[in-house]
Amino acid sequence: MERLDTQFIPSAHEIKKFYEHIQFFGLSPSLKDLSLMYPFIKQKTFKKGELLLQVGEISQEVYFNYKGMARSFNKHPNGSEKTYFIITENTIFSDYASLISQTPATENIEAIEDMEVYCLGYKDLLHLYANYHVWEIFGRSISDMNFVFSQKRLRSMMNEDASTRYTKFMKYHGSVAHRIPQQIIASYLGITPQSFSRLKKEVGDL
């Protein structure tokens, strides 16, 4: 499928959104610091249903999601799917395990809406880490946050019931839940679509 792949020329709004997101990691880089990335960043678009990464490929990019949504998931031999993460707008994402270790991905990343993203290649990322301290700190902060989030997600799936997981899902994703197919939400919660329909009736609107 043909995909737009162009050099990144940020608008003031795009800079603002990216800056707001990285402040979440406790960083406040200067405009000069931000500009260090621009020669390496490219813009890409993906159509709904298109894979940004599939199982067996080695992740070579980290993304900033400017528009649309995606998910990471696996398909089991019986045809069922397991969604691990929902990727919303104005967030940074990748398959970090594959990216950092440069080993084959064990999950797919799929656009669940048409997407517009900005991406930075793995080698360019290492260049920024090696040459600019602010981006070395940034990379470590993202890795730490990703590890914490993954651990919380794992514990949630192991220790919480579906009702609790649904309540948490709506807390964090309630504003965009109407944009996510119901079967994907069900697979994220670890239940069947039929069970999800019953759960929504039992819990009601959150």
Long-range contacts (C-beta under 8 A, 24 or more apart in sequence): 1-47, 1-50, 3-44, 3-45, 3-46, 3-50, 4-43, 4-44, 4-45, 5-42, 5-43, 5-44, 6-42, 6-43, 7-41, 7-42, 7-43, 8-38, 8-41, 8-42, 8-43, 8-118, 9-38, 10-38, 14-66, 14-118, 17-66, 17-90, 18-64, 18-90, 18-118, 20-90, 21-64, 21-90, 21-91, 21-92, 22-92, 22-138, 25-138, 25-141, 25-142, 25-145, 26-141, 27-134, 27-137, 27-138, 27-141, 29-134, 29-138, 33-132, 33-134, 33-135, 36-128, 36-132, 36-135, 37-120, 37-128, 37-135, 40-120, 40-121, 40-124, 40-127, 40-128, 41-118, 41-119, 41-120, 42-118, 42-119, 43-116, 43-117, 43-118, 43-119, 44-116, 44-117, 44-118, 44-119, 45-114, 45-115, 45-116, 45-117, 46-70, 46-111, 46-114, 46-115, 46-117, 47-111, 47-114, 48-111, 48-112, 48-113, 48-114, 49-110, 49-111, 49-112, 50-110, 50-111, 51-108, 51-109, 51-110, 51-111, 52-109, 52-110, 52-111, 52-115, 52-117, 53-95, 53-98, 53-105, 53-107, 53-108, 53-109, 54-105, 54-108, 54-109, 55-104, 55-105, 55-106, 55-107, 55-108, 56-104, 56-105, 57-98, 57-104, 57-105, 58-98, 58-102, 58-103, 58-104, 58-105, 59-94, 59-95, 59-96, 59-98, 59-99, 59-105, 59-122, 60-99, 60-121, 60-122, 61-94, 61-99, 61-119, 61-120, 61-121, 61-122, 62-92, 62-93, 62-94, 62-99, 62-119, 62-120, 62-122, 62-125, 63-92, 63-93, 63-94, 63-117, 63-118, 63-119, 64-90, 64-91, 64-92, 64-117, 64-118, 64-119, 65-89, 65-90, 65-91, 65-92, 65-93, 65-115, 65-117, 66-90, 66-116, 66-117, 66-118, 67-114, 67-115, 67-116, 68-111, 68-112, 68-113, 68-114, 68-115, 68-116, 68-117, 69-111, 69-112, 69-113, 69-115, 69-176, 69-179, 69-180, 70-109, 70-110, 70-111, 70-112, 70-113, 70-115, 71-109, 71-110, 71-112, 71-184, 71-188, 72-107, 72-108, 72-109, 72-110, 73-107, 73-108, 73-110, 73-184, 73-187, 74-106, 74-107, 74-108, 75-108, 80-187, 81-183, 81-184, 81-187, 82-187, 82-190, 83-184, 83-187, 83-188, 84-153, 84-188, 85-153, 86-173, 86-180, 86-184, 86-188, 88-173, 88-176, 89-176, 92-142, 96-142, 96-143, 96-146, 100-143, 112-179, 112-180, 112-181, 112-184, 113-179, 157-190, 162-189, 162-190, 162-191, 162-195, 162-199, 163-199, 163-202, 163-203, 165-189, 165-190, 166-199, 166-200, 166-203, 166-206, 167-203, 167-206, 170-206, 171-206, 174-206
